[in-house]
Amino acid sequence: MLRPGERCAFPTPQATSSPQLPCMRPEDRRAGRPWKAPSQKSLRSRGSPLGRRAFIGVHLGRGPPVGSAAAPSPEDAMFVSCLLSVSLALSAGAAPGMPPGTQAPTPSHTLWLVQALYPGQDALLQRTEEGIAALIPQDVQAEQLIGRGALAMHLKGQGGDLRCVSGEARCREPLEAYLESLGLERVVLVQVGQDDAGYRFRAVSVRPGTGARGQAETANPAFEKALAGVLVKFLSLNATVVAETTPAGATVFIDGVKVGSTPFTTEVLPGEHTFRFELASHLPKEETRVMSSRQQVKLDAALEKVPARLVVKAQPEGAEIRVDGQPVGTTAVDQGIQPGTRMVSLTLDGYEPHEVKAEIAPGGTYTLEHALTPTSMQSFKLAMRRRKEATMARQSYLEASFEMQRLTGTSLASQPLSTSEELESLRTRDVRAPGSRNLRGVGVEYGRYGQFFGVMLVGATYASTGDTWTLGIDVPPGVGGVGPDGVSSLDTQVQAVSLRALQPQLRYVLGPVSFAIQVGLEGRGLLVKERAGDAAIFKDGLYALDLHASGQATARIFVYEGLYASVAYQHSFTLLKKIAGTSNIRGGLGYAF
C-alpha cells in the first residue's frame, strides 16, 4: 500500500515488452520484494473517475484492457469516450510525468469539447466551436479552452501523466484529481446535430473537484439561438434590456411576443432581437438590436401622438386592407395615420375589389365599413356551400316511393299453399309469358346519415303484376289433366313483397344533391293466384320465398328545407334460386330532419 505522498514509478515502454507493469513502491523494488496486488478495498478507496469505482475499463488497441469496474452511466460513457479520444491525440506530445513534490496548479480553466450528435454532421463541429468562442464573455475568455487544439496548446510543456488515461498504465489517482492537476476546473461536452426541429444541442458538464454535474438540451431553427440556449445553462450570457417610453405604459413586444408594459426590464439571450412598442392614440415604434453576452442595453422610445386615426372593418373575414397600396392588416384595422388623401382598398379572392379615396383631416378619425360583393362564380360557390352545409346537417330521412320492378330471369319456383295430397309436390317452373315480367308498386324507407356514411335502417316494398303471367308447372305423374309430357301451365296474377334492413350506405353531398350507394340483403316473397275463377286448381294460390343480395344507387335533390325528391336504381341477385333477380327503378318524395 502506498503511503501519502508516494508515487508509482512506471518503466518506459522501451524497457519492457509489456506496456503495463505492476505499480510498486521504490523501496520495495530496491529491496527486491515481490509485488503484491492491491486489494479491492484499497482500489475502492482511491476514488473513481466520475463517482463510480476505482477504475474504468478501457481498451484502446495498445495493450490488454486496464482496470475493472461496474458499467458507467450513459452520460459517463459519453463524457469519458470523448475525453479519452482527446487524450490519445495529445499523449505523444505530453511530458512523461509530473515530478514528485510538484504542486498542482489551482484549477481555473473550463474545457469545451464538441461532438456530432448524428453521423455525417462533422461540418457543424467547427461552427459550434466558433459560436462558443463568440458567445463567451470577454472577461472569462482567457479561462476557456475550446476544442482539442486549445487543450493541446494549454498542455504544451506541462507535466501530465496521460498514459493512465490512454491505457498504458494504471492511474495513480482518481480521474477528477488528475484533471484538476491539469488546471481544469470544469469539462463540458457539447453535442450538436441538425434534424427536423432545426439545430439540436445537448451538453453535459462535470466539475472534477466536486463531482458536480449538469446537463441541458435545446432545439431551435436558428443555430445561434439554439447554441445560446444550451450555453446559458453553464455560463451567464443573458443581456439585460431596460425599456422605457415617453409616455409610459406602452405595450412591449420582443420578437413578436407580448412581454409587458413600460417601464420594463428583462433579460434576453445573445443575438438579434426586435423590440416593438405600442400605445393607444400613438404611432407604434419598432427597433432591432443585436445583443452581445452580458450586454446592458437601454431602449428609450419617444412615441408620437397619432395625428389622425383610420378605422376599417371589412367583410367577409380575411379581406386584405391596403392604404396607398401597402398592406396594413386583414378584416379589421384601427391605427394611426398621417392626415391627407389616402387610397384605401379592400381585396379578397373571389370578391369584387373595393377602393375609396379617403380625405383624412388632422386629428380626425376616418371610418370605413364595407362588405365585399362576391363574383358570380363565387356567389354560386357560396350558395352551393350553404346548401351543402344545410343538407349535411340533416341526418335522418323518411321516404315514400313508386317502384317499377322487372324480373331479370324466368325462374319462379312456387308451391301450393294448401292442396290435395297428390299435388303437394307440384311446383311452378318458370314464367312463359309475357316476356316483360313487370311489377309495379310502392315502397317506404327510413335511414340515418353521418357526414360520409349512413345506414338504411328499414325498408319495405309491395308490388303486383298488371297483366297475366303464364307459369309452367311440373305436375306429379298420374294426376289428371296433364299433357303427355307431364307439363302444363297456369294463368296467374302475382303479388310481391320485399323487406330489407340495416344496409350500410356511402354518402356524398354536392350542394343540394345527396348521392348514396347502399348494399345488403333483403327477403322476398311472392303470392301467385290463378285467374281461372271457380275452375282454379289451387284455390288458396301458390307461394315462393327467397333471399336476395341487392345494391342500390340513390340521388336525392332537396327542393325546400328538408323536403326532397329522389330517384334510385336497384338490382338484386337470387341466393336460393327460388325467385329470379330483379331490376328496379323508383322515384319518390321524402323529408330529411
ROKE-700159 format. One line per field, with one value per residue (C-alpha): x, y, z; residue number from 1. Coordinates in nm, 3 decimals, padded with zeros to 5 digits, m for minus. Example, Ala and Ser with C-alpha at 12.3 -4.5 7.8 and 13.67 -1.06 7.14 Angstrom:
<nodes>
xx <- [01.230;01.367] .
yy <- [m00.450;m00.106] .
zz <- [00.780;00.714] .
pos <- [1;2] .
</nodes>
This chain:
<nodes>
xx <- [00.000;00.136;00.183;00.066;00.294;00.439;00.410;00.426;00.728;00.646;00.904;00.908;00.762;01.113;01.222;00.971;00.780;00.458;00.337;00.151;00.352;00.263;00.276;00.549;00.691;01.058;01.187;01.009;01.180;01.525;01.480;01.369;01.041;00.775;00.483;00.154;m00.171;m00.378;m00.698;m01.041;m01.086;m00.771;m00.877;m01.215;m01.051;m00.870;m01.187;m01.332;m01.317;m01.683;m01.825;m01.809;m01.550;m01.174;m01.100;m01.274;m01.201;m01.056;m00.903;m00.769;m00.564;m00.238;m00.232;m00.468;m00.774;m00.690;m00.886;m01.226;m01.544;m01.919;m02.062;m02.075;m02.391;m02.463;m02.355;m02.027;m01.957;m02.025;m01.804;m01.516;m01.512;m01.470;m01.207;m01.007;m01.007;m00.863;m00.606;m00.484;m00.439;m00.226;m00.036;00.253;00.326;00.274;00.553;00.610;00.513;00.489;00.798;00.747;00.653;00.537;00.243;m00.057;m00.192;m00.518;m00.794;m00.926;m00.996;m01.308;m01.258;m01.526;m01.532;m01.765;m01.904;m02.150;m02.486;m02.570;m02.341;m02.223;m02.262;m01.899;m01.918;m02.108;m01.816;m01.604;m01.910;m02.007;m01.658;m01.656;m02.005;m01.899;m01.598;m01.819;m02.073;m01.832;m01.795;m01.463;m01.381;m01.372;m01.241;m00.885;m01.008;m01.187;m01.030;m01.248;m01.172;m00.881;m00.640;m00.685;m00.629;m00.306;m00.175;m00.271;m00.084;00.223;00.534;00.340;00.375;00.089;00.066;m00.167;m00.061;m00.315;m00.595;m00.469;m00.447;m00.067;m00.068;m00.292;m00.392;m00.222;m00.512;m00.880;m00.951;m01.112;m00.790;m00.589;m00.800;m00.755;m00.380;m00.406;m00.573;m00.923;m01.197;m01.476;m01.520;m01.824;m01.914;m02.138;m02.310;m02.455;m02.682;m02.945;m03.285;m03.648;m03.666;m03.371;m03.041;m03.028;m02.768;m02.704;m02.444;m02.304;m02.090;m01.862;m01.659;m01.368;m01.313;m01.664;m01.808;m02.099;m02.254;m02.524;m02.689;m02.902;m03.070;m03.221;m03.353;m03.425;m03.442;m03.179;m02.828;m02.720;m03.035;m03.010;m02.643;m02.707;m02.998;m02.773;m02.470;m02.679;m02.719;m02.346;m02.248;m02.402;m02.473;m02.803;m02.810;m03.011;m03.265;m03.426;m03.715;m03.876;m04.115;m04.245;m04.525;m04.505;m04.747;m04.673;m04.708;m04.371;m04.327;m03.999;m03.972;m04.348;m04.432;m04.606;m04.393;m04.515;m04.552;m04.306;m04.107;m03.990;m03.669;m03.586;m03.305;m03.265;m03.028;m02.745;m02.837;m03.070;m03.399;m03.680;m03.847;m04.184;m04.377;m04.750;m04.969;m05.326;m05.353;m04.980;m04.780;m04.607;m04.228;m04.002;m03.629;m03.395;m03.079;m02.801;m02.727;m02.390;m02.327;m02.387;m02.455;m02.670;m02.895;m03.137;m03.414;m03.582;m03.858;m04.046;m04.390;m04.555;m04.914;m05.134;m05.206;m05.515;m05.693;m05.803;m06.070;m06.158;m06.389;m06.425;m06.641;m06.602;m06.327;m05.983;m06.022;m05.689;m05.677;m05.430;m05.351;m05.182;m05.105;m04.932;m05.094;m05.184;m05.394;m05.682;m06.053;m06.022;m05.769;m05.760;m05.438;m05.285;m05.223;m05.084;m05.359;m05.420;m05.564;m05.527;m05.642;m05.797;m05.861;m06.019;m05.942;m06.020;m06.004;m06.348;m06.483;m06.501;m06.230;m06.341;m06.140;m06.219;m06.038;m06.024;m05.983;m05.838;m05.837;m05.568;m05.674;m05.978;m06.095;m06.184;m06.410;m06.486;m06.716;m06.781;m06.892;m06.727;m06.950;m06.875;m06.821;m07.083;m06.874;m06.808;m07.180;m07.251;m06.982;m07.115;m07.470;m07.357;m07.159;m07.457;m07.685;m07.428;m07.398;m07.777;m07.802;m07.535;m07.690;m07.995;m07.910;m08.238;m08.477;m08.816;m08.906;m09.205;m09.160;m09.333;m09.148;m09.130;m08.975;m08.882;m08.767;m08.425;m08.486;m08.775;m08.728;m09.011;m09.032;m09.358;m09.557;m09.919;m10.030;m10.276;m10.395;m10.473;m10.214;m10.130;m10.046;m09.830;m09.515;m09.630;m09.400;m09.411;m09.109;m09.083;m09.264;m09.356;m09.548;m09.542;m09.180;m09.155;m09.236;m09.305;m09.444;m09.549;m09.585;m09.494;m09.220;m09.114;m08.766;m08.615;m08.247;m07.981;m07.676;m07.343;m07.110;m06.996;m07.151;m07.501;m07.733;m08.074;m08.244;m08.559;m08.739;m09.029;m09.187;m09.522;m09.575;m09.811;m09.847;m10.078;m10.110;m10.141;m09.836;m09.834;m09.637;m09.507;m09.551;m09.424;m09.723;m09.670;m09.724;m10.076;m10.260;m10.544;m10.548;m10.184;m10.033;m09.830;m09.505;m09.612;m09.603;m09.892;m09.933;m10.133;m10.254;m10.183;m10.155;m09.853;m09.813;m09.461;m09.334;m08.972;m08.823;m08.472;m08.290;m07.954;m07.798;m07.481;m07.457;m07.180;m07.281;m07.152;m07.311;m07.277;m07.471;m07.841;m07.787;m07.706;m07.574;m07.580;m07.480;m07.608;m07.573;m07.720;m07.960;m08.337;m08.605;m08.859;m09.192;m09.441;m09.809;m09.940;m10.318;m10.485;m10.709;m10.941;m11.208;m11.410;m11.220;m10.893;m10.699;m10.533;m10.796;m10.553;m10.282;m09.910;m09.616;m09.239;m08.974;m08.616;m08.316;m08.159;m07.836;m07.905;m07.727;m07.884;m07.774;m07.985;m07.985;m08.184;m08.243;m08.350;m08.611;m08.720;m08.582;m08.578;m08.818;m08.653;m08.726;m08.540;m08.461;m08.296;m08.192;m08.175;m08.050;m08.073;m07.947;m08.116;m07.930;m08.174;m08.273;m08.645;m08.726;m08.530;m08.334;m08.494;m08.414;m08.595;m08.635;m08.802;m08.888;m09.020;m09.052;m08.900;m08.820;m08.487;m08.463] .
yy <- [00.000;00.347;00.596;00.955;01.147;00.834;00.788;00.487;00.450;00.334;00.191;00.327;00.114;00.053;m00.106;m00.386;m00.589;m00.519;m00.160;m00.227;m00.337;m00.357;m00.037;m00.080;00.146;00.243;00.085;m00.243;m00.251;m00.177;m00.446;m00.700;m00.764;m00.914;m00.707;m00.758;m00.684;m00.419;m00.534;m00.434;m00.227;m00.030;00.016;00.150;00.383;00.561;00.711;00.689;00.899;01.005;00.894;00.522;00.263;00.272;00.221;00.248;m00.047;00.086;m00.098;00.126;m00.120;m00.051;m00.342;m00.552;m00.391;m00.188;m00.189;m00.328;m00.159;m00.154;m00.024;00.357;00.553;00.672;01.025;00.893;00.685;00.975;01.210;00.968;00.844;01.198;01.281;00.966;01.045;01.387;01.241;00.985;01.259;01.455;01.175;01.186;01.549;01.525;01.508;01.160;01.253;01.517;01.521;01.422;01.705;01.930;02.147;02.103;02.429;02.563;02.454;02.757;02.653;02.517;02.270;02.270;01.957;01.930;01.612;01.546;01.428;01.243;01.063;01.260;01.605;01.675;02.002;02.151;02.100;02.395;02.619;02.523;02.591;02.931;03.003;02.915;03.145;03.429;03.390;03.360;03.698;03.878;03.878;03.497;03.404;03.357;03.075;02.885;02.606;02.544;02.229;01.990;02.241;02.476;02.188;02.090;02.446;02.456;02.132;02.203;02.183;02.091;01.776;01.538;01.162;01.092;00.725;00.620;00.776;00.627;00.277;00.239;00.226;00.234;00.578;00.657;00.885;00.938;01.095;01.401;01.475;01.414;01.663;01.913;01.864;01.981;02.300;02.201;02.325;02.201;01.990;02.048;01.810;01.973;01.757;01.926;01.794;01.902;01.733;01.819;02.053;02.256;02.263;02.047;02.080;01.853;01.935;01.760;01.947;01.781;01.959;01.726;01.897;01.842;01.579;01.815;01.776;01.939;01.882;02.076;02.031;02.283;02.290;02.589;02.655;02.928;02.797;03.092;03.083;02.708;02.732;03.026;02.837;02.550;02.759;02.979;02.675;02.684;03.048;03.381;03.504;03.690;04.051;04.295;04.520;04.823;04.958;05.296;05.503;05.854;05.847;05.536;05.245;05.125;04.753;04.585;04.310;04.116;03.913;03.939;03.817;04.045;04.060;04.358;04.735;05.018;05.080;04.721;04.530;04.181;03.952;03.808;03.561;03.697;03.752;03.964;04.074;04.302;04.532;04.695;04.948;05.012;05.266;05.375;05.701;05.684;05.559;05.225;05.217;04.923;04.870;04.577;04.522;04.261;04.175;04.056;03.837;04.022;04.343;04.602;04.797;05.078;05.144;05.483;05.528;05.852;05.766;06.021;06.122;05.991;06.283;06.104;05.773;05.511;05.252;04.990;04.689;04.456;04.155;03.866;03.765;03.755;04.060;04.238;04.608;04.832;05.201;05.363;05.014;04.898;04.617;04.728;04.433;04.196;04.211;04.500;04.780;05.055;05.255;05.598;05.752;06.072;06.312;06.382;06.199;05.824;05.540;05.264;04.934;04.605;04.285;03.915;03.630;03.562;03.909;04.237;04.473;04.790;05.112;05.454;05.786;05.888;06.252;06.231;06.554;06.632;06.495;06.331;05.971;05.811;05.504;05.258;04.957;04.755;04.406;04.291;04.172;03.819;03.749;03.544;03.228;03.298;03.356;03.016;02.854;03.020;02.914;02.557;02.562;02.684;02.425;02.154;02.253;02.257;01.917;01.755;01.896;01.670;01.321;01.125;01.068;00.909;00.839;00.702;00.588;00.449;00.148;m00.041;m00.388;m00.641;m01.000;m01.039;m01.415;m01.657;m01.885;m01.883;m02.193;m02.159;m02.429;m02.465;m02.308;m02.594;m02.868;m03.235;m03.488;m03.591;m03.230;m03.145;m03.198;m02.968;m02.675;m02.394;m02.391;m02.061;m01.760;m01.835;m01.518;m01.225;m01.156;m00.832;m00.984;m00.641;m00.549;m00.209;m00.097;00.136;00.140;00.312;00.358;00.508;00.568;00.782;00.962;01.079;01.308;01.039;00.715;00.612;00.315;00.233;00.109;m00.048;m00.054;m00.241;m00.270;m00.404;m00.471;m00.665;m00.760;m00.558;m00.834;m01.212;m01.428;m01.778;m02.014;m02.354;m02.626;m02.971;m03.199;m03.526;m03.840;m03.989;m03.661;m03.596;m03.308;m03.334;m03.344;m03.641;m03.470;m03.424;m03.043;m02.794;m02.419;m02.175;m01.821;m01.620;m01.281;m01.225;m01.010;m00.945;m00.821;m00.740;m00.644;m00.503;m00.374;m00.243;m00.178;00.038;00.347;00.564;00.929;01.225;01.571;01.826;02.140;02.047;01.700;01.396;01.081;00.746;00.389;00.106;m00.272;m00.552;m00.845;m00.847;m01.109;m01.156;m01.333;m01.395;m01.492;m01.647;m01.651;m01.836;m01.630;m01.928;m01.820;m02.110;m02.350;m02.277;m02.585;m02.405;m02.206;m02.063;m01.995;m02.071;m01.901;m01.862;m01.731;m01.625;m01.430;m01.170;m00.971;m00.618;m00.294;00.048;00.392;00.692;01.064;01.297;01.657;01.893;02.139;02.318;02.288;01.912;01.818;01.632;01.431;01.107;00.872;00.532;00.221;m00.118;m00.454;m00.785;m01.143;m01.457;m01.661;m01.955;m01.988;m01.960;m01.620;m01.463;m01.145;m00.807;m00.472;m00.187;00.185;00.403;00.766;00.925;01.206;01.228;01.454;01.480;01.603] .
zz <- [00.000;m00.088;00.190;00.148;m00.085;m00.255;m00.631;m00.858;m01.083;m01.433;m01.672;m02.021;m02.299;m02.432;m02.101;m02.110;m02.359;m02.168;m02.159;m01.835;m01.523;m01.156;m00.959;m00.680;m00.418;m00.486;m00.161;m00.246;m00.583;m00.432;m00.165;m00.426;m00.251;m00.476;m00.594;m00.413;m00.592;m00.417;m00.254;m00.383;m00.069;m00.140;m00.501;m00.396;m00.150;m00.432;m00.569;m00.918;m01.228;m01.230;m00.899;m00.985;m00.879;m00.880;m01.249;m01.582;m01.809;m02.133;m02.425;m02.698;m02.902;m02.716;m02.475;m02.273;m02.101;m01.793;m01.468;m01.376;m01.263;m01.287;m01.617;m01.623;m01.689;m02.046;m01.952;m01.805;m02.112;m02.345;m02.143;m02.093;m02.452;m02.580;m02.318;m02.397;m02.766;m02.690;m02.450;m02.704;m02.960;m02.716;m02.543;m02.786;m02.700;m02.323;m02.073;m01.926;m01.573;m01.304;m01.078;m00.715;m00.485;m00.770;m00.659;m00.890;m01.032;m00.896;m01.137;m01.324;m01.683;m01.848;m02.133;m02.407;m02.623;m02.925;m03.079;m03.362;m03.235;m03.558;m03.806;m04.107;m03.947;m03.857;m04.051;m03.757;m03.515;m03.623;m03.649;m03.294;m03.157;m03.326;m03.193;m02.837;m02.866;m02.991;m02.710;m02.416;m02.241;m02.284;m01.913;m01.893;m02.238;m02.108;m01.884;m02.163;m02.369;m02.675;m02.872;m02.889;m03.037;m02.743;m02.499;m02.679;m02.652;m02.285;m02.203;m02.414;m02.197;m01.881;m01.678;m01.705;m01.695;m01.986;m02.004;m01.742;m01.946;m02.272;m02.121;m02.090;m01.710;m01.409;m01.288;m00.959;m00.855;m00.943;m01.280;m01.118;m00.929;m01.244;m01.441;m01.160;m01.187;m01.548;m01.429;m01.549;m01.321;m01.545;m01.859;m02.081;m02.363;m02.625;m02.886;m03.196;m03.468;m03.718;m03.752;m03.828;m03.528;m03.656;m03.468;m03.156;m02.879;m02.581;m02.318;m02.010;m01.757;m01.496;m01.226;m01.128;m00.793;m00.655;m00.888;m00.958;m01.297;m01.504;m01.838;m02.085;m02.421;m02.665;m03.021;m03.244;m03.618;m03.569;m03.497;m03.282;m03.066;m03.013;m02.911;m02.678;m02.524;m02.416;m02.313;m02.085;m01.858;m01.783;m01.833;m01.750;m02.104;m02.089;m02.195;m01.983;m02.153;m01.988;m02.197;m02.135;m02.344;m02.343;m02.243;m02.024;m02.033;m02.386;m02.456;m02.518;m02.777;m02.810;m03.131;m03.173;m02.822;m02.575;m02.259;m02.056;m02.049;m01.997;m01.790;m01.834;m01.755;m01.876;m01.987;m02.336;m02.498;m02.710;m03.073;m03.283;m03.126;m03.243;m02.990;m03.062;m02.855;m02.898;m02.719;m02.794;m02.992;m03.070;m03.365;m03.296;m03.288;m03.368;m03.320;m03.396;m03.191;m03.195;m02.831;m02.704;m02.400;m02.071;m02.260;m02.086;m02.322;m02.250;m02.501;m02.475;m02.731;m02.776;m02.915;m03.140;m03.086;m03.367;m03.599;m03.738;m03.699;m03.951;m03.862;m04.125;m04.088;m04.387;m04.461;m04.519;m04.281;m04.438;m04.661;m04.706;m04.621;m04.806;m04.766;m05.066;m05.196;m04.877;m04.672;m04.320;m04.197;m04.264;m04.175;m03.927;m03.869;m03.607;m03.625;m03.651;m03.990;m04.133;m04.243;m04.611;m04.910;m04.886;m05.112;m04.901;m05.081;m04.976;m05.169;m05.135;m05.385;m05.532;m05.450;m05.635;m05.505;m05.331;m05.328;m05.183;m05.170;m04.806;m04.706;m04.355;m04.157;m03.897;m03.560;m03.715;m03.747;m04.079;m04.055;m04.335;m04.302;m04.616;m04.720;m05.042;m05.326;m05.447;m05.815;m05.999;m05.968;m05.602;m05.546;m05.696;m05.480;m05.167;m05.247;m05.307;m04.983;m04.784;m04.942;m04.876;m04.511;m04.478;m04.647;m04.433;m04.117;m04.174;m04.055;m04.070;m04.359;m04.430;m04.790;m04.987;m05.346;m05.654;m05.795;m06.122;m06.095;m06.358;m06.317;m06.479;m06.536;m06.589;m06.289;m06.034;m05.812;m05.618;m05.438;m05.328;m05.001;m04.950;m05.188;m05.220;m05.117;m05.473;m05.570;m05.271;m05.476;m05.759;m05.835;m06.087;m06.311;m06.498;m06.638;m07.000;m07.080;m07.104;m07.186;m06.988;m06.643;m06.488;m06.146;m06.011;m05.654;m05.369;m05.108;m04.789;m04.638;m04.322;m04.250;m04.085;m04.223;m04.094;m04.286;m04.529;m04.405;m04.311;m04.276;m04.419;m04.105;m04.255;m04.589;m04.749;m05.096;m05.219;m05.594;m05.820;m06.186;m06.408;m06.667;m06.668;m06.612;m06.760;m06.539;m06.647;m06.385;m06.303;m06.230;m06.042;m06.256;m06.255;m06.197;m06.444;m06.687;m06.758;m07.106;m07.230;m07.141;m06.778;m06.806;m06.806;m06.735;m06.523;m06.594;m06.280;m06.116;m05.888;m05.576;m05.439;m05.102;m05.010;m04.673;m04.618;m04.309;m04.183;m04.522;m04.498;m04.717;m04.857;m04.895;m05.094;m05.089;m05.369;m05.287;m05.255;m05.403;m05.192;m05.359;m05.180;m05.254;m05.036;m05.039;m04.833;m04.814;m04.850;m04.817;m05.099;m05.109;m05.395;m05.379;m05.704;m05.773;m06.062;m06.291;m06.362;m06.114;m05.976;m06.203;m06.028;m05.927;m05.634;m05.452;m05.195;m05.453;m05.452;m05.279;m05.313;m05.068;m05.148;m05.017;m05.246;m05.241;m05.361;m05.442;m05.483;m05.604;m05.499;m05.575;m05.350;m05.459;m05.182;m05.305;m04.988;m04.637;m04.568;m04.850;m05.134;m05.448;m05.507;m05.790;m05.742;m05.928;m05.755;m05.878;m05.692;m05.733;m05.609;m05.349;m05.305;m05.674;m05.598;m05.748;m06.032;m05.963;m06.014;m06.172;m06.002;m06.078;m05.820;m05.773;m05.460;m05.213;m04.869;m04.580;m04.401;m04.046] .
pos <- [1;2;3;4;5;6;7;8;9;10;11;12;13;14;15;16;17;18;19;20;21;22;23;24;25;26;27;28;29;30;31;32;33;34;35;36;37;38;39;40;41;42;43;44;45;46;47;48;49;50;51;52;53;54;55;56;57;58;59;60;61;62;63;64;65;66;67;68;69;70;71;72;73;74;75;76;77;78;79;80;81;82;83;84;85;86;87;88;89;90;91;92;93;94;95;96;97;98;99;100;101;102;103;104;105;106;107;108;109;110;111;112;113;114;115;116;117;118;119;120;121;122;123;124;125;126;127;128;129;130;131;132;133;134;135;136;137;138;139;140;141;142;143;144;145;146;147;148;149;150;151;152;153;154;155;156;157;158;159;160;161;162;163;164;165;166;167;168;169;170;171;172;173;174;175;176;177;178;179;180;181;182;183;184;185;186;187;188;189;190;191;192;193;194;195;196;197;198;199;200;201;202;203;204;205;206;207;208;209;210;211;212;213;214;215;216;217;218;219;220;221;222;223;224;225;226;227;228;229;230;231;232;233;234;235;236;237;238;239;240;241;242;243;244;245;246;247;248;249;250;251;252;253;254;255;256;257;258;259;260;261;262;263;264;265;266;267;268;269;270;271;272;273;274;275;276;277;278;279;280;281;282;283;284;285;286;287;288;289;290;291;292;293;294;295;296;297;298;299;300;301;302;303;304;305;306;307;308;309;310;311;312;313;314;315;316;317;318;319;320;321;322;323;324;325;326;327;328;329;330;331;332;333;334;335;336;337;338;339;340;341;342;343;344;345;346;347;348;349;350;351;352;353;354;355;356;357;358;359;360;361;362;363;364;365;366;367;368;369;370;371;372;373;374;375;376;377;378;379;380;381;382;383;384;385;386;387;388;389;390;391;392;393;394;395;396;397;398;399;400;401;402;403;404;405;406;407;408;409;410;411;412;413;414;415;416;417;418;419;420;421;422;423;424;425;426;427;428;429;430;431;432;433;434;435;436;437;438;439;440;441;442;443;444;445;446;447;448;449;450;451;452;453;454;455;456;457;458;459;460;461;462;463;464;465;466;467;468;469;470;471;472;473;474;475;476;477;478;479;480;481;482;483;484;485;486;487;488;489;490;491;492;493;494;495;496;497;498;499;500;501;502;503;504;505;506;507;508;509;510;511;512;513;514;515;516;517;518;519;520;521;522;523;524;525;526;527;528;529;530;531;532;533;534;535;536;537;538;539;540;541;542;543;544;545;546;547;548;549;550;551;552;553;554;555;556;557;558;559;560;561;562;563;564;565;566;567;568;569;570;571;572;573;574;575;576;577;578;579;580;581;582;583;584;585;586;587;588;589;590;591;592;593] .
</nodes>
